[in-house]
Amino acid sequence: MLKNEFAAGAAGDLVPHETWLELWVMDDADYDRAIDAIDSSYSNEKDPKWVCDNCMEVNDASFDFCWNCQSASPSLPN
């Protein structure tokens, strides 16, 4: 069961951890399936990390420039 699926809209009015998405397992037999669902959501990220060509630092996909040396992401147009 998902809890707080739509609570993000209340962020700022509620304590942050009260708006986080939660996956509740109602039946212990479903625990492994729940863990697989969580793991697969991380492995199918739309924006994977990238490695800087200049300093070889690993950067999150949200960065357009390397946080370490400020070189542009290879995905940016020249």
N, C-alpha and C positions, 0 to 999 in steps of 0.2 A: 504494500500500500504506500503511495506517495503522500507525504504531508508537506504543507507549505508550498505547494506547487505554484501558487499565484501570490504568495506573500511578499515577493520582491518589491511590489508596488508600494508596500507599507514601509520600506526601508527609510529610515530617518525618523519615523514616528515610533518604531519599535526598536528594541535592542537588536543589533545586527544578527546575533545567533538565533533569534526567534524567526528570522526570515529565510534561513538556510533550508534548502531542499533536503528532505529526509526520506529514506527508504526504510519502511518498517516491515519486518518479516513476521507474519502472523502464525506461520506454521514452521517449526524447526526443520522439517523436511525440505523446505524451500530455501534454506540458508545458502547452499552452494549455488543455486540459480541466481540468487540476489547478488552474491559476490561476483559471479560471471557477468551479470548485467552492469555492475559498477565498473569492473575491469574493462569490458568492451567499450564502455562510453569514453574511457580515457584513451584507449588504443585507437579509436576512430576519430581523433581530434581533427577538426576541419583545418586547423592551422598548426602544423607541426613545428617543432623547434628548428632553427637553422644555425649553421656553423659559419662563423665569420671567415672569409677567405684571407683576411689580413692577419688576424691574431689567433685564429682557430678557437675562439671562445664560443660556447653554446649560448644562443639567445632565444628567448621566447618569441613565438610568432607575432606577438603584439608589437615587437620592436621593429621599426623600419631601419634603425641604425644600431650598430653594435654598442652595447652598453660599456664595453671595455675600451675600444679604440675609436668609436664613432664612425667606422666605415659603414657604407650603405649596404643594406641587405641585397643579396644577389637577385631577389625577386623585384626590386625596384627598377623601373625603366631608366635607361641612361639619360 
